[in-house]
């Protein structure tokens, strides 16, 4: 359908492995920072 890039965020490596099993490829890491 023309989609080439999808941004997914996983809670931990176990979830990331599920994404990889269904065909997604890890290409980077996303980080979130909050002022405490």
N, C-alpha and C positions, 0 to 999 in steps of 0.2 A: 504494500500500500504506500510505498514511497518513504517510509520512516527509516532513517539510517542511524539516528542517535537517540538513545533513551537513557535518562538519568534515574538510577535506582539507588536506594539507600538501604543498607542492611544493618540490623541491630548488632549482629556479631558474625563471626566467620562461618558458623553453621548455616545461617541464612544465606550468606554469600555463596556457599557451596551449592545450595539449592538453585540459586540463580544460574550458576555455572553449569549444573547438570541439565538444565533446560535449554542451554545454548548461549547464554549471555557471557561476555568476556570482560574480565576486570581490567580496566585501563587506568584507574586512578583511585584516590582516596578523597572523600569529602569530610570536612571538619566543621564543627559548629562551636563558636565561642560565646560565652555569656559573661557579662560583667557581674562579679559576685559581691 
